[in-house]
Amino acid sequence: MNSDFIRLLELEYKELKLGLSKASIEGKGTPQEIADRREELFHSFFIKYFPFPFRITKGNIIDSYNNRSASIDCVILDPSHPYTIDAKNNKASVILADGVDYAIEIKGTLADKDEIARALNQIKSVKELTRIRNGLIWDKDKNEYTYKIPTIIYAEKTYSNIEKLIETILEYYKENKIKRLYQFDIMIVGDYTIINSCKGQISFNNVQGIFF
């Protein structure tokens, strides 16, 4: 990949992080205001790299089996998705699972078991949806994972020891017996990227499991 483009992405990310810090100060004392500002920043960022006919929105996602997810902060719609977004408020009247490319949940800090559980539950509600099609040509490449929506969790901060976050996640998944099929795919928190890799997915350096 072009080195100038990589450098540009690094600068964009630094700018995004500064914007998020600014949002925390500007909306201090009003959690919903902070959340709204964070979402606006992410929406503006993704619009740059997923321009029209991709669309960025938020809300509940529904699949063809009438299952509905919790409200998700940032949803990237594929160009194939019907134009259901109201231009006045940028909200979608309906978000169809088969037209969703990525579902992204945005958090401030993940350093509390309850907040971590809430984030994982939000993602689980998305993973419980099933798409009818997955865009893959060859049947040999298709499996139960390819019919699920790719999910990402972003948080500004977490424990000083990243391994404590991973241990908390694993403990939650084990206690609640949540299968890999319903777990998050990628988590970006602070300066770390956490990958949840397993057989049947694209392999990252042939490593299986949760690693950073």
Summary of the structure (lengths in Angstrom):
residues: 212
radius of gyration: 17.3
end to end distance: 22.0
largest distance: 52.3
contacts: 592
relative contact order: 0.11
helix: 40%
strand: 25%
